[in-house]
Amino acid sequence: MSAVSVLPAEISAWLAEQESLEGIGFLTEFPAADKAVPLRRALVAVGMDSVKITDKFAENDDGVLERQEYCRSAELRLRFSVHVPFADGGERCHDIFTKVLDLLTFASDANVVRSGCGEIRAQRDTDAFVLEAWAEILADFCPAESTGLPLASFLSKELLCGSHIGDEQIHLTARDRTWVDTPFRSGIAYVPVNGGPTSVNLEQRPRAVFVFVPDGPLALIDFTNRKAASWFGCAVMGPDPQNGEGSVSHGTLGVEITAAGFRVRSASMGAGYENGLTSNTVTYYVWLAMM
């Protein structure tokens, strides 16, 4: 039996163990199971609607996408049929599906990327309200995984049918989750042998950056030639000074935040002051970024 064919049964069994869903019955669409008529308690039938298998690509050390020879990617569309007794009211169909969706998203490793549902209808044969709903899950299939289905942690969500997960007022965005996990990042950037600009890729825009030469002064001053070179710099994101809106980079001489990190470029001010972090007298500098 394949990992795909047993997935509805595994999800049904897992949902039945959740305390927040106590009193709700879970079963699979196939094979069929007996149920009371008229319906005495809420039931959710879990089934597989469709499966799409495609090649899996992953970045190598050089950032180039490579096709994975032994792994495939899958888009699984699960079907949830929510049945609720007439006495409970049709609104409970939405409540149950929302709880199921929230648990799959936050209490499991399921990568739920989309979900939705149809209209609530009355089924006279069982004296119950019925809601047909669905959820799409992304998964990887690798032969080395011999136990269960590897389901990656979730990324962005497009959740419908009353779920509150997409509300950024009460839930963290992807960027906010990154900040909670790693509020600060640090490292070393090496300056070219003959001096020159440097860029650091952080894969997202930081809120603030500080750069400095370790064990060095804030600035190197040449009194004889009346010149000075800064060995410290910083940049922060703030509103545009022209209109007080938006968010732009504000930094010391030659230091600026980019969309995916920051850069330190050659710059001078007047005849005797320059950004020393790009000169050939500096081998490397230390940076600290607030994400």
C-alpha positions in Angstrom: 0.0 0.0 0.0 1.5 3.4 -1.0 2.0 6.4 1.2 -0.6 8.3 -0.8 -3.4 5.7 -0.5 -3.0 5.5 3.3 -2.8 9.2 3.9 -6.6 9.8 4.4 -6.7 7.0 7.0 -3.6 8.4 8.8 -5.1 12.0 8.8 -8.4 10.7 10.0 -6.8 8.7 12.9 -4.6 11.7 13.9 -7.6 14.1 13.9 -9.6 11.7 16.1 -6.8 11.9 18.7 -7.0 15.7 19.1 -8.6 17.0 22.3 -10.1 20.1 20.6 -12.1 17.8 18.3 -13.5 15.6 21.0 -17.0 14.4 20.3 -16.5 14.5 16.5 -16.2 11.3 14.6 -13.6 10.8 11.8 -13.7 8.2 9.1 -12.5 7.6 5.6 -14.6 7.9 2.4 -13.4 4.5 1.3 -14.0 1.9 2.5 -17.5 3.0 3.5 -18.5 2.8 7.2 -21.9 2.5 8.9 -23.4 5.6 10.5 -26.5 6.3 12.5 -29.7 7.6 10.7 -30.7 10.2 11.7 -27.2 11.4 12.5 -26.5 11.7 16.3 -23.1 13.5 16.3 -20.9 15.4 13.8 -18.8 13.3 11.4 -16.0 14.1 9.1 -15.1 11.8 6.1 -11.6 12.2 4.8 -10.8 11.3 1.2 -8.3 11.9 -1.6 -9.5 14.1 -4.5 -6.4 14.2 -6.7 -2.7 13.7 -6.8 -0.2 15.5 -9.1 3.4 14.2 -9.2 6.2 16.4 -10.7 10.0 16.6 -10.8 11.6 18.0 -7.7 14.3 20.7 -8.0 16.6 22.0 -5.3 19.4 24.6 -5.2 23.0 23.4 -5.2 25.9 25.2 -3.4 26.2 27.6 -6.3 22.5 28.6 -6.1 21.6 26.7 -9.4 18.4 24.6 -9.5 19.2 20.9 -10.0 16.7 18.1 -10.8 16.6 15.6 -7.9 17.1 12.1 -9.4 15.5 10.1 -6.6 12.9 12.5 -5.2 9.6 13.8 -6.6 7.2 16.6 -5.6 3.5 16.0 -5.1 0.4 18.2 -4.8 -2.2 16.3 -2.8 -5.8 17.6 -2.7 -7.7 16.1 0.3 -11.5 16.1 0.5 -13.3 16.7 3.8 -17.1 15.9 4.0 -18.4 17.5 7.2 -21.8 16.1 8.4 -23.6 17.8 11.3 -27.0 16.9 12.8 -29.8 19.4 12.0 -30.1 20.2 15.7 -26.5 21.6 15.8 -27.1 24.1 13.0 -25.3 24.5 9.7 -22.8 27.0 11.1 -21.1 24.2 13.0 -19.9 22.7 9.6 -17.7 25.8 9.1 -16.6 25.7 12.7 -15.4 22.1 12.5 -13.6 22.6 9.2 -11.8 25.6 10.5 -10.6 23.7 13.5 -9.5 20.8 11.3 -7.6 23.2 9.1 -6.0 25.0 11.9 -4.8 21.8 13.5 -3.3 20.5 10.2 -1.5 23.8 9.7 -0.2 24.5 13.2 -0.2 21.2 15.1 1.2 19.0 12.3 4.0 19.3 9.7 1.5 19.3 6.8 2.4 21.9 4.2 -1.2 23.2 3.6 -1.0 25.8 0.8 -4.6 26.3 -0.2 -8.1 25.4 1.1 -11.7 26.1 0.4 -15.3 24.8 0.7 -18.6 24.7 -1.1 -22.1 25.6 0.2 -23.8 24.0 3.1 -26.7 21.7 2.0 -29.3 19.7 3.8 -29.3 16.0 3.4 -32.7 14.5 4.2 -31.5 10.9 4.1 -29.5 11.4 7.3 -31.2 14.5 8.7 -27.9 16.4 8.6 -26.2 19.5 7.1 -23.3 18.6 4.8 -20.3 20.8 3.8 -17.9 19.6 1.1 -14.4 21.2 1.7 -10.9 20.6 0.5 -7.2 21.3 1.3 -4.1 21.1 -0.9 -0.9 19.8 0.6 2.6 19.8 -0.9 4.9 16.9 -0.1 8.1 15.2 -1.1 8.5 11.6 -2.1 12.0 10.1 -1.5 12.8 6.3 -1.5 15.0 6.8 1.6 11.9 7.8 3.6 10.6 4.4 4.6 8.2 5.5 7.4 5.2 7.7 6.6 5.0 10.7 4.2 7.5 13.5 4.6 5.6 16.7 4.9 7.6 19.9 5.1 6.7 22.7 7.5 4.2 25.2 6.1 5.0 28.4 4.2 2.5 30.9 2.9 -1.2 30.2 3.3 -4.3 31.0 1.2 -7.0 29.9 3.6 -10.7 30.3 3.0 -14.0 29.2 4.7 -13.8 31.3 7.8 -10.3 30.4 9.0 -8.5 33.2 10.8 -4.9 32.1 10.1 -4.3 34.7 7.4 -5.1 37.6 9.8 -1.8 39.4 10.3 -3.3 41.3 13.3 -3.4 38.1 15.4 -0.8 35.9 13.6 2.8 36.4 12.7 3.8 36.9 9.1 6.6 34.8 7.6 9.0 37.8 8.2 7.9 38.1 11.8 8.5 34.4 12.4 12.0 34.8 11.0 12.6 37.7 13.4 11.3 35.7 16.4 13.6 32.8 15.6 16.7 34.8 14.7 16.3 38.5 15.6 20.0 39.2 15.0 22.6 37.9 12.6 26.3 38.5 12.4 29.3 37.6 10.3 32.5 38.7 8.6 32.9 40.3 5.2 36.2 40.3 3.4 37.3 43.4 1.5 38.9 42.8 -2.0 42.8 42.8 -1.9 43.0 46.2 -3.7 40.0 47.6 -1.9 36.5 48.0 -3.2 32.7 47.6 -2.4 31.3 44.6 -0.7 27.8 43.1 -0.5 26.2 40.7 2.0 23.2 38.6 1.0 20.8 37.9 3.9 17.9 36.7 1.7 15.7 39.4 3.1 15.9 43.1 4.0 17.2 43.8 7.6 15.8 46.5 9.8 19.3 47.8 10.8 22.9 47.0 10.1 26.2 47.9 11.9 29.7 47.4 10.4 33.1 48.0 12.0 36.7 47.0 11.9 37.5 44.9 15.0 40.1 46.2 17.4 40.1 49.5 15.4 39.1 53.1 16.0 35.8 54.6 14.7 37.9 56.5 12.2 41.5 56.5 11.1 42.8 60.1 11.0 45.9 61.3 9.0 46.8 64.6 10.5 49.7 65.2 8.2 47.7 65.0 5.0 44.5 66.2 6.6 42.5 63.1 5.7 40.2 60.8 7.6 38.7 57.3 6.9 35.7 55.9 8.8 36.1 52.4 10.1 32.6 52.2 11.4 29.2 52.5 9.7 25.5 51.8 10.2 22.2 51.9 8.3 18.6 51.7 9.4 15.2 51.5 7.6 13.0 54.6 8.1 10.4 56.8 6.4 11.3 58.8 3.3 12.4 62.3 4.4 10.7 63.8 1.3 7.1 62.8 2.4 7.5 61.0 5.7 6.0 57.8 4.1 7.3 54.4 3.1 10.6 52.8 4.2 14.0 53.7 2.8 17.6 53.1 3.9 19.3 55.8 6.0 23.0 55.2 6.6 26.4 56.6 7.3 28.8 57.3 4.5 28.8 54.3 2.0 26.6 52.0 4.0 23.1 51.1 2.8 20.5 48.4 3.2 19.3 46.5 0.1 16.2 44.3 -0.6 18.2 41.2 0.3 20.9 42.4 2.7 23.2 45.3 2.7 26.3 46.7 0.9 29.3 48.9 1.7 30.4 51.0 -1.2 33.2 53.5 -1.9 32.2 57.0 -0.9 33.7 60.3 0.1 32.6 63.6 1.5 34.5 66.7 0.8 38.2 66.6 0.1 39.4 64.7 3.1 36.8 62.2 4.4 36.1 58.8 2.9 34.7 55.4 3.7 37.7 53.4 4.9 35.8 50.1 5.0 36.4 49.8 1.2 40.1 50.7 1.3 43.1 48.4 0.8 44.1 49.1 4.4 41.2 47.0 5.7 41.2 43.2 5.3 37.8 42.5 6.7 35.0 44.0 8.8 32.5 42.5 11.2 28.8 43.1 10.7 25.7 42.8 12.9 22.2 42.9 11.3 18.9 43.3 13.1 16.3 41.3 11.1 
